[in-house]
């Protein structure tokens, strides 16, 4: 059995140690790293396809988190006593990992990449989400897959004493007034290099407004900026540990063989030049329309006209023509903002869309409202239930119950399209949890308001962000 390569580092300001281990488990994957903080352990593997699927016009990165019930000494509560679909928390962790990783792959890289994290041990004290981000980056660093890393991540909790605490436990996070998750990468190879922040997620904790009323310090812009700057300490520690892992790997296993790939171009320059020559005027006219529906119709007509005019000249390259049209459209929108100070719907850079709201829409619901911003509409309905209606969570974290649920639905008709209707996709789960996190700090305590709450946000139409 092959000896594993192990590296570890003490985490500043804590009594914890972060460790990485490679070369023992999952050796057929391109990269595999077992990461550990406290008694929380997980393995993250990365694998890349050697060929690009035909017609691939985006980077197909997939991130999955497998939360094994055995990690917390549990048997799954489902009928078949087997893990089923990912929990909402697992979906959020997948999105958390994806955000800093995706921009770190080279432009034109279209090979499918799959990142899979499997939780082996959950000690009910140390969360596994930040560990998973660091482990994913470490696995990519030894995989040979083209990746501009390493990426480091940390969670900070703002305590009731007014201090930023790194890598908090679940209990420490609950007791704090604010939590901050930051990921970044190094600007140079120096151990003390500055860190470029790539992803930030932040929010108040449950009951934080009550803690403010009791005298806890509030999170100002200055406090938040200080937290972002402080995060670089622990991001740098993770990055340096990953670099040490790579150095040990090369010393003991030999050079890492880098994966060869052919950068994919959506279009060649000759196609772009002809699209600009033939269709620039029509595309500019279409983009000047402020109504989304009218603009979409005009763009479709202009695109069809360009494709017809260039079909014989670029036989079999319809995909390139379409991609070039998209690129020209993007440049026109940007140029209008920079040169004229006008956004795509005619607003200046400081104008906001008209806002309106209605309440008491439906007779049989407990509470209902419509919020509209420009051409975006969301119907929200609130239902109250008895305490026994709260959701029991079958997870590997200490959370067992959930009394407030916010569910978000984005049907295809909201953008004038056809599509699948049914189980929520990852984006819908993420947006629902985003709204939930925004409202949790202002909810009354369970002692003062013992009801179970379910809020459903149904998007009726969308022209801009709906979350």
Residue, then its C-alpha position, 0 to 999 in steps of 0.5 A: x500500500x502506497x504511503x500517503x503524503x501528509x502536511x499540516x499547519x496550525x491555524x493562527x488564533x485558534x487551537x486547531x490544525x488544518x491538514x491535507x493528505x494525498x496519495x493513499x485514497x482514490x488514486x485513479x482520480x486525477x487528484x484526491x486530497x483528504x482534509x481535516x480540521x478537528x475530527x471533521x474529515x472529508x475527501x475531495x476528488x477531481x477528474x477531467x475528461x480528456x476530450x471536449x464534447x462536441x458543441x460545448x460552448x461553456x466550461x462544464x464544471x460540476x461540483x457535488x458534495x456527498x454527506x454520508x450519514x455515517x459521518x455523524x454516526x447516523x443511519x439515514x431516515x429515508x424509507x430505504x435507509x440510504x442517502x437520497x438527493x443532496x440536502x439544501x445545505x449540501x447544494x449551498x456548499x456546492x455553489x460555495x465551492x464552484x464560485x471561487x474555482x470556476x474563474x481559476x480555470x483558463x479561458x477556452x478550457x471546455x473539458x468536463x471537470x467534476x469535483x466530488x467531496x465525500x464527508x467521512x467524519x463530522x464532529x458536530x463542532x467544525x463545519x465541513x464547507x470551508x474545509x471542502x473549498x480548501x480540499x478542492x483546490x488542493x486536489x486540483x493543484x496535484x491533479x495536472x488539470x490546468x488551474x490557476x490556484x491555489x485557492x484558500x478559504x476561511x469563515x470568520x464570526x463577529x463575536x458579541x465582544x466585537x472581534x473577528x474569530x476565525x474558523x468558528x465552531x457551529x456553537x461559536x457561529x450561533x453565538x456571534x452576530x455576523x458571519x463572513x466567508x471569504x475565498x481568495x488566491x495569492x498574487x505571487x509565489x511568496x509566502x507572505x504575498x497579498x491575497x486577491x479576494x475572489x468570493x465573499x458571502x456574509x450575513x447576520x445570524x439568527x437573533x442578531x438584532x436581539x443581540x444588538x438590542x442587548x448591546x452587541x457591537x454592530x457590523x459597520x462598513x469599517x468592521x466588514x472591511x477589517x474582516x475582509x483584510x483579516x481573512x487574508x491571514x487564514x487564506x494565506x495559511x491554506x494556500x501555503x499549506x497547499x503549496x507545501x503539499x505540491x512540493x512534497x508530492x513532486x519530491x516524493x512522486x515526481x513532477x506532476x504531468x500537466x494535462x494537455x488541452x486544446x483551447x476552444x474558440x467560439x468563433x474565428x476572427x474572420x467570422x467576427x469581422x463579417x458579422x460586424x460588417x453585415x450586422x453592426x447597425x441592425x444590432x445597435x438599433x435593436x439594443x437601443x430599444x428599452x423594452x425587453x420584449x421589443x429588444x428580444x424580438x429585434x435581436x432575433x430578427x437581426x440575428x436571423x438576417x445576419x445568419x442568412x446573409x453569411x450562411x453560404x460564405x461560412x457553410x457549416x459555421x452557424x454556431x460561430x456566427x451565433x457566438x460572434x453575434x452574441x459577442x458584438x451585442x455584448x460589446x455594444x451594451x458595454x460601449x453604450x454604458x461607458x460612452x453614453x452612461x446608459x444601461x440596456x433599458x435606457x436608465x443611467x447608471x444611477x437610476x433605479x427601476x420603478x418599485x411597487x408593491x401590493x398586499x392581500x392578493x389571495x383570499x385563502x392565504x395567511x399573507x400574500x404580496x406582489x413586489x414589482x421592480x420594472x419588468x420583474x415581478x415576484x409573488x410572495x405567500x406566507x403560511x403559518x403553522x403549529x410548532x409540530x409543522x417545523x421541518x426535521x432535518x436529516x443531516x450530519x450537522x447539529x441542526x435538527x429542526x427548521x422552523x422557517x423555510x423560504x422556497x423560491x420558484x423560477x418557472x420558465x414562463x417568467x422569461x417567456x420561455x418553455x422548459x422543465x417544471x418540477x423539482x427545484x434546481x440548484x439555483x432555485x435552492x440557492x436563491x431561496x436560502x439567500x432570501x431566508x438568510x436575509x430575513x432570519x436575523x429579524x425574525x422574532x425568537x421562538x419563545x416570542x413567536x412559536x409558529x412555523x413559517x413557510x414563505x414561497x416566492x414565485x417569480x411571475x416575470x423576470x427582467x433582471x435579478x429576482x433574488 
